[in-house]
């Protein structure tokens, strides 16, 4: 599934709607055309801004997000300053109408000629297949869509046959797991605590409390789980309300069958 607000092609269409109205004003200079052009440019602004911000969020690692947006804002300011410096002598040399043409044509040409490449780039913005699994985890629901997608891309697929041990009681904890398909059995000191299926998760207790694994998890049938590393999991839940993060962990530790 692709979100409309994350389309590179749509962003390019917004850029075209910035430049084409300027060409229209240059070709037919009249108050009516000018007003229509301003309306179109105004409507294109949120199309460009929303799509560009979302594209950057979806393609940038969380650790470098602030630096990337800082660089992007620097480019905005630098190009605005350059335009201010160039436009004044351009108006003197060629006049208003040709100045609009000089500004608009390169922008429209670049946006139109890059359309095939933008379509290929759009394919990279597909939401990760594992995103629905991430969104089923209670404390991950509070995260921004960009962070949720980053977590989904960090998940690693683990396949297990019937009887395979996914987590062993007493072992060090290095990952959190969400079940994509199949069924598992959770045991503690030889006692069966519960069975879990698609959409359920396990492994958070040892990570949240920094203790060894408190239970064993064994596949009852062919099972696929998605594994999230310790660092990625703890970074995702950092700052979440303690009551929310530990709610499931505390209830599972308290349960004794």
Phi and psi in degrees as a GROMACS rama.xvg file:
@    title "Ramachandran Plot"
@    xaxis  label "Phi"
@    yaxis  label "Psi"
@TYPE xy
-116.013  133.637  UNK-2
-82.7124  134.728  UNK-3
-60.13  -31.9886  UNK-4
-74.6451  -1.02989  UNK-5
-117.333  32.0082  UNK-6
-97.3071  124.452  UNK-7
-68.0152  -37.042  UNK-8
-62.0206  -43.1093  UNK-9
-63.1537  -38.9633  UNK-10
-61.6147  -43.7286  UNK-11
-62.9734  -37.3  UNK-12
-61.7845  -39.4074  UNK-13
-62.5846  -38.6696  UNK-14
-63.8426  -40.7911  UNK-15
-61.0273  -37.6974  UNK-16
-72.31  -10.5026  UNK-17
-78.0114  -41.7035  UNK-18
-89.8155  -39.3686  UNK-19
-60.8121  -39.7542  UNK-20
-60.5811  -32.0275  UNK-21
-65.9687  -38.5984  UNK-22
-65.7964  -36.4896  UNK-23
-64.5273  -40.7098  UNK-24
-65.4918  -39.405  UNK-25
-65.6194  -36.0353  UNK-26
-78.3426  -39.3563  UNK-27
-130.005  76.1933  UNK-28
-70.962  101.627  UNK-29
-151.266  157.682  UNK-30
-58.0618  -38.905  UNK-31
-64.1613  -48.1255  UNK-32
-62.3629  -39.0053  UNK-33
-62.9284  -44.4169  UNK-34
-64.0985  -45.1667  UNK-35
-60.7397  -41.2458  UNK-36
-62.4659  -42.0249  UNK-37
-63.4299  -39.6334  UNK-38
-63.3779  -44.3719  UNK-39
-64.5176  -45.6033  UNK-40
-62.0093  -40.9308  UNK-41
-63.1345  -38.9614  UNK-42
-69.4381  -30.1796  UNK-43
-73.8495  -26.5687  UNK-44
-55.2986  -53.8569  UNK-45
-65.5051  -30.1733  UNK-46
-61.0544  -45.0511  UNK-47
-70.0404  -47.9202  UNK-48
-64.2245  -49.1201  UNK-49
-64.4193  -45.9836  UNK-50
-64.5369  -44.6695  UNK-51
-64.089  -44.623  UNK-52
-61.7377  -41.906  UNK-53
-68.8612  -39.8518  UNK-54
-60.2695  -46.3989  UNK-55
-61.406  -42.6762  UNK-56
-62.8668  -38.8457  UNK-57
-76.6051  -21.8078  UNK-58
-107.442  -1.17786  UNK-59
-112.296  131.595  UNK-60
-58.9221  146.584  UNK-61
-57.6377  -36.0385  UNK-62
-66.665  -25.3933  UNK-63
-110.898  9.17002  UNK-64
-58.5613  -46.9893  UNK-65
-62.6806  -41.2037  UNK-66
-66.7627  -38.2886  UNK-67
-65.7883  -45.5009  UNK-68
-66.556  -33.6608  UNK-69
-63.2805  -42.629  UNK-70
-64.7953  -38.2671  UNK-71
-64.3606  -44.5624  UNK-72
-64.674  -35.5102  UNK-73
-61.916  -40.8458  UNK-74
-63.7208  -40.5495  UNK-75
-56.2449  -52.7294  UNK-76
-64.9904  -41.0519  UNK-77
-64.4  -42.6567  UNK-78
-70.263  -34.492  UNK-79
-64.1679  -41.6381  UNK-80
-64.8097  -41.8088  UNK-81
-63.0584  -42.0902  UNK-82
-62.4838  -38.7146  UNK-83
-64.3469  -38.1973  UNK-84
-71.6813  -36.6933  UNK-85
-80.5742  -34.3322  UNK-86
-66.1851  -38.7252  UNK-87
-60.4656  -53.3896  UNK-88
-66.3898  -28.8862  UNK-89
-65.4736  -40.9295  UNK-90
-61.9371  -38.5673  UNK-91
-68.8638  -37.9343  UNK-92
-77.4829  -45.1182  UNK-93
-121.927  -7.27431  UNK-94
88.5157  173.882  UNK-95
-66.3906  -48.391  UNK-96
-62.5981  -46.7672  UNK-97
-73.2801  -25.23  UNK-98
-65.2722  -40.1084  UNK-99
-62.0741  -40.7478  UNK-100
-64.1948  -45.7049  UNK-101
-60.6104  -36.758  UNK-102
-76.8604  -42.2401  UNK-103
-79.7455  -38.8025  UNK-104
-61.0775  -48.7391  UNK-105
-60.2511  -38.9628  UNK-106
-64.5032  -46.8974  UNK-107
-64.0041  -39.1063  UNK-108
-65.945  -45.7778  UNK-109
-62.9754  -43.456  UNK-110
-63.624  -41.0336  UNK-111
-72.1691  -44.7121  UNK-112
-69.9404  -25.0342  UNK-113
-89.3418  3.42605  UNK-114
-57.7225  -46.3334  UNK-115
-58.0424  -42.2489  UNK-116
-65.6177  -36.9915  UNK-117
-65.8531  -34.8675  UNK-118
-64.4107  -39.2124  UNK-119
-66.8323  -39.1511  UNK-120
-65.5614  -32.677  UNK-121
-58.131  -33.3777  UNK-122
-61.9374  -27.8495  UNK-123
-73.5847  -13.1018  UNK-124
-94.6111  7.12275  UNK-125
-59.1481  138.301  UNK-126
-63.0827  138.74  UNK-127
-59.1659  145.122  UNK-128
-61.8579  -28.9788  UNK-129
-85.6662  2.31974  UNK-130
-57.958  -43.3744  UNK-131
-57.6696  -33.589  UNK-132
-66.5774  -42.4098  UNK-133
-61.4326  -40.5337  UNK-134
-71.8094  -13.4108  UNK-135
-83.6824  -15.9077  UNK-136
-78.4018  124.237  UNK-137
-50.8952  -51.1541  UNK-138
-77.6809  -16.5414  UNK-139
-76.5105  -19.3293  UNK-140
-65.3197  -24.2882  UNK-141
-81.8924  -10.4609  UNK-142
-77.545  158.656  UNK-143
-67.903  155.005  UNK-144
-54.8334  -37.7862  UNK-145
-62.7368  -42.227  UNK-146
-70.0873  -39.5385  UNK-147
-57.8253  -43.843  UNK-148
-67.8135  -35.9277  UNK-149
-62.9433  -41.403  UNK-150
-64.2782  -43.4439  UNK-151
-60.1336  -37.1902  UNK-152
-73.1195  -20.0383  UNK-153
-84.5204  -12.5405  UNK-154
-67.7097  141.414  UNK-155
-115.507  136.064  UNK-156
-78.5044  130.521  UNK-157
-127.153  124.278  UNK-158
-105.005  140.44  UNK-159
-139.325  134.368  UNK-160
-85.1655  169.868  UNK-161
-55.5844  131.387  UNK-162
88.8206  -7.15483  UNK-163
-74.7951  138.799  UNK-164
-89.6732  119.583  UNK-165
-88.9877  -37.7005  UNK-166
-137.835  134.906  UNK-167
-113.154  130.078  UNK-168
-56.9927  131.48  UNK-169
93.6604  -14.9294  UNK-170
-74.6161  156.712  UNK-171
-63.4927  150.005  UNK-172
-96.8615  127.615  UNK-173
-132.508  2.33375  UNK-174
-160.498  159.698  UNK-175
-113.992  146.577  UNK-176
-128.797  141.491  UNK-177
-123.909  133.045  UNK-178
-82.4641  122.644  UNK-179
-89.9302  -38.8736  UNK-180
-158.055  159.446  UNK-181
94.3693  -163.167  UNK-182
-149.948  143.692  UNK-183
-129.047  161.431  UNK-184
-120.281  132.928  UNK-185
-105.374  124.747  UNK-186
-126.374  152.548  UNK-187
-137.669  119.512  UNK-188
52.1027  40.4149  UNK-189
85.348  -7.78429  UNK-190
-96.6829  138.779  UNK-191
-78.6264  122.391  UNK-192
-93.2878  -43.5304  UNK-193
-170.735  168.159  UNK-194
-116.634  148.339  UNK-195
-132.966  151.308  UNK-196
-131.409  -164.547  UNK-197
-53.3238  133.341  UNK-198
92.7281  -19.2664  UNK-199
-78.42  165.891  UNK-200
-141.82  161.208  UNK-201
-156.99  164.96  UNK-202
99.6522  -1.76425  UNK-203
-79.0571  -25.2431  UNK-204
-60.623  -52.4087  UNK-205
-64.8103  -32.5189  UNK-206
-72.9618  -46.5314  UNK-207
-65.4916  -39.6812  UNK-208
-99.2674  -0.415452  UNK-209
55.5786  54.2729  UNK-210
-132.696  166.892  UNK-211
-64.3954  166.722  UNK-212
-56.6052  133.08  UNK-213
-93.3295  -7.45164  UNK-214
-155.501  165.263  UNK-215
-104.786  147.294  UNK-216
-127.963  121.896  UNK-217
-123.7  137.621  UNK-218
-73.1001  132.327  UNK-219
-91.0801  -19.2596  UNK-220
-153.813  173.789  UNK-221
-52.7703  121.374  UNK-222
-132.492  142.76  UNK-223
-121.46  124.319  UNK-224
-120.527  152.751  UNK-225
-106.762  124.705  UNK-226
-101.86  132.985  UNK-227
-117.404  125.261  UNK-228
-60.6484  157.667  UNK-229
-55.2299  -48.8943  UNK-230
-61.408  -47.1372  UNK-231
-62.8788  -40.1251  UNK-232
-65.5559  -48.8815  UNK-233
-65.8317  -35.318  UNK-234
-65.8404  -34.6749  UNK-235
-70.4756  -38.2125  UNK-236
-90.9595  -6.93889  UNK-237
-60.8829  131.088  UNK-238
88.482  -9.1416  UNK-239
-71.2078  153.288  UNK-240
-56.2857  132.383  UNK-241
-56.6289  -39.2906  UNK-242
-62.2617  -35.1119  UNK-243
-74.3598  -46.2645  UNK-244
-63.9721  -40.0338  UNK-245
-94.5821  -1.30662  UNK-246
-57.9448  -52.1808  UNK-247
-68.7973  -42.5974  UNK-248
-59.8436  -45.4979  UNK-249
-64.9825  -42.4182  UNK-250
-66.5101  -35.8349  UNK-251
-72.7343  -37.7272  UNK-252
-66.3612  -34.0353  UNK-253
-74.1892  -24.0577  UNK-254
-73.7178  133.629  UNK-255
-128.052  20.8748  UNK-256
